[in-house]
Amino acid sequence: MAVFQRIALGCALALAAMSQADFAAAASDARKLITPPRTNTVICDSRGCFGFGQRQFYTRPGQPLPITPPYTGGLNRYGSPRVQVPPRETFTPPPRALYPSPAQKLRQHQTWCAERYRTYNPGTNSYTTINNGTKPCRSPFD
């Protein structure tokens, strides 16, 4: 039994020593910088040619490479300013007309009639006249 304990202890110590060495090596490794490809690199393969750099492009197989214009130092060779197009006038639809619902029209009609005639009855939509006759109420909300 003591033999197995010694073997287990030896394995544990060996693993601990190896892991410390890996941590020390990982901590001491300096980061490796990956250099970007040179500018204006063109790579051609069976799919076509790919251009990298400031001007990126792709051409299909069999097509000639695009001709790059000569560098003029970033200045406009012709000295003319860019054309400024004024913004278009956008169409704004007229505001939607909100029409009152039939219930609102009925309430407005009844309110108008009740304010005009003291004897107005909203159930029959009529009022009593001076001769004790009845007349239907006619409002602008009919």
C-alpha positions as CSV (number, residue, x, y, z in Angstrom):
1,M,0.0,0.0,0.0
2,A,2.9,2.3,0.8
3,V,4.3,1.7,-2.7
4,F,1.1,3.0,-4.3
5,Q,1.0,6.0,-2.1
6,R,4.6,6.8,-3.1
7,I,3.8,6.4,-6.8
8,A,0.7,8.6,-6.5
9,L,2.7,11.3,-4.6
10,G,5.5,11.2,-7.2
11,C,3.0,11.6,-10.1
12,A,1.3,14.5,-8.3
13,L,4.6,16.3,-7.7
14,A,5.8,15.7,-11.3
15,L,2.5,17.1,-12.7
16,A,2.8,20.2,-10.4
17,A,6.4,20.8,-11.5
18,M,5.5,20.5,-15.2
19,S,2.5,22.8,-14.9
20,Q,4.7,25.5,-13.2
21,A,7.2,25.3,-16.0
22,D,4.4,25.8,-18.6
23,F,3.0,28.8,-16.7
24,A,6.4,30.4,-16.5
25,A,7.1,29.8,-20.2
26,A,3.6,31.2,-21.1
27,A,4.2,34.3,-19.0
28,S,7.6,35.0,-20.4
29,D,6.7,34.7,-24.1
30,A,6.6,38.0,-25.8
31,R,3.7,38.6,-28.2
32,K,4.5,38.1,-31.8
33,L,3.4,40.9,-34.1
34,I,1.9,39.9,-37.3
35,T,3.1,42.3,-40.0
36,P,0.3,43.4,-42.3
37,P,0.7,42.7,-46.0
38,R,2.4,45.3,-48.1
39,T,0.1,47.9,-49.5
40,N,-1.1,47.6,-53.1
41,T,-0.7,43.8,-53.0
42,V,-2.4,41.8,-55.7
43,I,-3.0,38.1,-55.3
44,C,-4.2,36.0,-58.2
45,D,-5.5,32.4,-58.1
46,S,-8.0,30.3,-59.9
47,R,-10.9,32.5,-58.7
48,G,-9.4,35.7,-60.1
49,C,-7.2,38.5,-58.9
50,F,-7.8,40.3,-55.6
51,G,-6.2,43.7,-54.9
52,F,-5.6,44.9,-51.4
53,G,-4.4,48.2,-50.0
54,Q,-5.9,51.6,-50.3
55,R,-7.8,50.6,-53.5
56,Q,-9.4,47.2,-53.2
57,F,-10.7,45.3,-56.2
58,Y,-11.6,41.9,-57.6
59,T,-11.4,40.8,-61.2
60,R,-12.6,37.5,-62.7
61,P,-10.2,35.1,-64.3
62,G,-9.3,36.3,-67.8
63,Q,-10.0,40.0,-67.1
64,P,-7.1,42.5,-67.2
65,L,-6.2,44.2,-63.9
66,P,-7.7,47.6,-63.4
67,I,-5.6,50.6,-64.3
68,T,-4.9,52.7,-61.3
69,P,-4.9,56.5,-61.9
70,P,-1.6,58.2,-61.3
71,Y,-1.2,59.7,-57.8
72,T,-1.6,63.5,-57.8
73,G,-0.8,64.2,-54.2
74,G,-4.4,64.1,-53.1
75,L,-5.3,67.3,-55.0
76,N,-8.0,67.7,-57.5
77,R,-6.2,67.8,-60.8
78,Y,-8.9,69.9,-62.5
79,G,-9.4,72.4,-59.7
80,S,-13.2,72.4,-59.9
81,P,-15.2,72.0,-56.8
82,R,-17.6,69.2,-56.5
83,V,-21.1,69.7,-57.7
84,Q,-23.5,70.3,-54.8
85,V,-27.0,68.9,-55.6
86,P,-29.7,70.7,-53.6
87,P,-31.9,68.3,-51.6
88,R,-35.2,67.3,-53.1
89,E,-38.4,68.6,-51.8
90,T,-40.1,65.7,-50.1
91,F,-43.8,65.1,-50.5
92,T,-45.6,65.5,-47.2
93,P,-49.2,64.3,-47.4
94,P,-51.9,66.6,-46.1
95,P,-53.0,65.9,-42.5
96,R,-55.8,63.4,-42.3
97,A,-59.2,64.8,-41.6
98,L,-60.6,63.4,-38.4
99,Y,-64.3,63.0,-38.8
100,P,-66.5,62.6,-35.6
101,S,-68.0,59.2,-35.0
102,P,-71.8,58.8,-35.2
103,A,-71.9,58.6,-31.4
104,Q,-70.1,61.9,-31.1
105,K,-72.4,63.5,-33.7
106,L,-75.5,62.3,-31.8
107,R,-74.1,63.7,-28.5
108,Q,-73.3,67.0,-30.2
109,H,-76.8,67.2,-31.7
110,Q,-78.5,66.4,-28.4
111,T,-76.4,69.0,-26.6
112,W,-77.1,71.6,-29.2
113,C,-80.9,71.0,-29.0
114,A,-80.9,70.9,-25.2
115,E,-79.2,74.3,-25.1
116,R,-81.6,75.8,-27.5
117,Y,-84.9,74.4,-26.3
118,R,-85.8,73.9,-22.6
119,T,-88.5,71.3,-23.5
120,Y,-86.2,69.1,-25.7
121,N,-86.6,65.4,-25.2
122,P,-83.6,63.4,-26.5
123,G,-85.6,60.1,-26.6
124,T,-88.0,61.4,-29.2
125,N,-85.7,64.1,-30.6
126,S,-88.4,66.7,-30.4
127,Y,-89.3,69.8,-28.4
128,T,-92.6,71.4,-27.4
129,T,-93.7,74.5,-29.2
130,I,-95.7,77.5,-27.8
131,N,-98.9,76.0,-29.2
132,N,-98.2,72.7,-27.3
133,G,-97.3,71.0,-30.5
134,T,-94.1,69.1,-31.0
135,K,-91.4,69.6,-33.6
136,P,-88.4,67.6,-34.4
137,C,-85.1,69.3,-33.5
138,R,-82.9,70.1,-36.5
139,S,-79.2,70.9,-35.6
140,P,-76.1,71.6,-37.7
141,F,-74.9,68.2,-36.5
142,D,-77.7,66.2,-38.2
